[in-house]
């Protein structure tokens, strides 16, 4: 009898703990919270869970994990803005802006944005939740979002999700379902995307209008990545890096005294002008540039970048950013500088070489964000699962063909007189540089007829400018101002001749 009981107990234990590790397809957990924003008490609900992505047959082919913050006790919900937030990568979870920028909680960081232990979160008195509700969306294979197998156990084709246009299409469908379920069709709507999220939201603006009949009030791009510039091999992209070189060299105090004594915002217009009017044409001449002009340009680039003329000439005026990160401080402190935020310092095995051994800023961010988001979701939002939270998910290869998002955004703006655009960039971002963002802004509408509906804001920080306390405050205030500016205020959506 004792053996029978032991066998029964063993079988019961196996049944109880032999669960498959799957994310629920359609679920949510709601919690209530109180915080203080701009010295005012704010109560809100946090809804976190999953919502399906449907295939053409109406069956779920994926489920996306999201977190939705909604302020309570709002009398006029129809006029309250909704902000739909995406990060980038592609393949990045919507974690960075969630717990470091616009949300009600932020990481434990020092005032310059460096992590401190114990890891975790604290109240964000600068969150925009006082003036807008926010949903953070994790695309497929990021966060807890996953593809869903069909009845035969077969996963959907990856090309349904992992490409510029596929990504835009399924996310627009998902947003439609979310807005319908949460009864937010009347609300003014804004989308925000960071890094690759800039490409994503440019395309979404048009896709939401043309396929979902959903018209936006605003598009916000944070440190946007424009694939029309990257990996093109064109002189445009190389020349656009020079203002970033100058800003970073100024920060590390390695510029000539006459430049170092200037304020950063006094210095940069001079460098921007030189990059467009002198460096870009010089690089375009390639091997047919005169030796005299090549020497003159190399001298000026060295003057603005903190590098030597010899280094600039060795790269035929086109210094790679990876070399800059390795070489700028090589003969000063022997340290490397970060890619996404060049204020960060790293230590390589050897001083020689053409690129750093690792990205100093990513190492810092990963060991602070990862424990914080896992702790926050489980202990504050009460969402518990054994599925791994993917900070970066498997989304590659990524289909970059037919990239028309610039034109998509221009067309969406032309068709929707309400639609305005805000671009936010950090001066020390070496991956998606601030001047490249300015260039993209100018290329979206070459006619110039829409330029009054674009706003650019720069910050003395890097890719995630909000990690620095002063910029966390100002960047959130800039979003508040933009949302107010993009509000219709009862005006009709039409063009006039005056």
Secondary structure, 3 states (H helix, E strand, C coil): CHHHHHHHHHHHHHHHHCCCCCCCCCEEEEEEEEEEECCEEEEEEEEEEEEEEECCCCCEEEEEEEEEEEECCCCCHHHCEEEEEECCCCCECCCCCCCCCCCCEEECECCCCCECCCCCEEECCCCHHHCEEEEEECCCCCECCEECCCCCCCCCCHHHCCEHHHHHHHHHHHHHHHHHHCCCCCCCEEEEEECHHHHHHHHHHHHHHHHHCCCCCEEEEECCCCCCCCCCCCHHHHHHCHHHHHHHHHHCCCCCHHHHCCCHHHHHHHHHHHHHHHHHHHHHCHHHCCHHHHHHHHHHHHHHHCCCHHHHHHCCCCCCHHHHHHHCCCCCCCCEECCCCCCCEECCCCCCCCCCCCCHHHHHHHHHHHHHHHHHHHHHCCCCCCCCCECECCCCCCECCCCCHHHHHHHHHHHCCCCEEEEEEECCCCCCCHHHHHHHHHHHCCCCCCHHHEEEEEECCCCCHHHCHHHHHHHHHHHHHHHHHCCCCCCCCCCCCC
